[in-house]
Amino acid sequence: MNRLSLLRLVALSGALSVLSGCGHSASLEVSPTHFLECHGPNTVVHVKWRVSRRVKLPVTIYVSRLGHPPVPWYSSSERVGEQDTGDWIADGSSLMLRDGHGKTLVQRTVTSDDCPKTGG
């Protein structure tokens, strides 16, 4: 199994464990979850969320970079939605979906790799 397939499997199993009844019915998808730094140290990610009727609204997506506390990025009174970040997601950035009480329902982390060496 290649690395990309393994990363997809880990992301899918995390989403399924949340949906299978860990107390809250919520999902948070981030794409891409992994990027190469050849195109710069930051990237834009597409974020999708879904929460059940049991979750108190509004939901807020918080972002934290390595070594920094989480800050609110996007808030919504919709149970299903999607939004693109700006070009400021860096290696190790985490996105957390929190309910109207401030409880973290699910978290995703974006990682990166150095560019492959060419020639030689």
N, C-alpha and C positions, 0 to 999 in steps of 0.2 A: 504494500500500500504506500503510495507516495505521500509526501508531506501535506500537500494541498488536500488530498482526500481525507487524511487523518484530521486536519484542522476542521474540515466540514463536518466530519463525524462527531467531533467534540462539540462543535457549536450546535448541531442538531440534537445531540443527547442532552445538552444543557437546556435547550428550549423545550424538549419533550418532558424533562423532569419538572420544569415549572408548570407546564400545562397539565401534567398528570396528577396534580393535587398536592403540591407542597404547601398548601394553605391559601395560596392566592392563585387566581387564574390570570396570569399576565405573561406577555412575551415581549421581547425586545430583540430586534434583528438589526445588525450593523453590517453594512457592505461598502467597501471590503473590510474584512477583519484583519487583513495582513497586507502590507505593501512593501515595495522595494524603495529604498531611499535614493535611487538613481534620479528620480524626477523631483527631488527636493526633500527636505526633512519633514515636511508636513503634507497632509492630504485632506481631501473632502470625503466624508462618508455619508451614505444614505442610511437614515435611521427610520425603522418602522416599529410601531408599538400597537399592542392590543391588550385591553384589560376587560375583565368580566364586570357584570353588574354589581358584584359584591365589593368592588374596589371604589373607595371614596375619591371623587373628583375634586379639584382638577389633578391631573397627573403632571409631574414635572420631570424633565430629563436634566440631570446634573452631569457635569463633565469635570473630571479631575486629571491633571497632568502629574507625572511623577514628582513627588516632593511638594505638591500643592494640595490644599483642601478642595473638596468639590464645590463648584459654583453652579447656580441654576443657569441653564442655557435656554430651554424651551418649555413652555407650559401650555397645557391644552385641557379643555373641558370635554374633548371628544374621547370616546373609548377606543377608537381605531384611528390611526393617523400615520403620516410619514413626513419627513423633513430632511433636507440636506444641511450639513454643517457648512461652515466656511472652510477655507484652506488653512486650518489651524489645528487639526488633529495630528498629534505627534506620536512616536513610538511610546507605548505604555499608557496612552490616554485611556481612561475608563469612562464609560457612559452608564449612568444609573437611572433607572425608572423608579420614581417615588410616588406614592399615593398622596392624597390630600391631607393625610396625617403626618407626612414626612418619612414614612417607612419605606425603605428600599425594597422593591419587589423583585428586581432582577438587575444584573450588572453584566456588561460586556467590556472587554479590553481589546484595543487595537495594537498590533505589534508590527514591527518592520524588520527587514534584513538589509545588510549592506548590499551594494550591487555586485554581481558576479564579476570577477576579474576576467578581462579579455586579453588575448594575445600573450606574448610573453617571451 
